[in-house]
């Protein structure tokens, strides 16, 4: 497995803030930090951490029904929201943006983070892009 960054150009967008549309968060990929960020002004409000790797090879498609051919995967391993912004739906907005960008970049989603795993379970539109967590993914995280 290799931890090279994805080739797609990073994007930035805004999401409504906790109290009104006049207080938007900026959502962006920060590949140098290995995370997607939600910023309130210049202050980091939330982050979804990831590691990009070469896809874990499967012996046969029948043995692992989540399928997928050779390519790249993005392992999401931790999501955090600062206390001041907790409970306002910011993590969901950030994860949606992160997964949209991951799919746009052509990478598979590996949800090691419990929040990302639960979120993808509630959003079937990401099922085709979500790969099962395997021992090799955990090994790659321990070697980073």
Secondary structure, DSSP 4 states (H G I P E B T S, - for coil): ---PPPSSPP-EEEE--SS-TTSPEEEEEEGGGTEEEEEETTEEEEEEEEEEEEPPP-S-TTTSTT---SSEEEEEEEEEE-GGGTTSSHHHHHHHHHHHHHHHTTPEEEE-SHHHHHHHHH-GGGGGGEE---HHHHHHHHT-
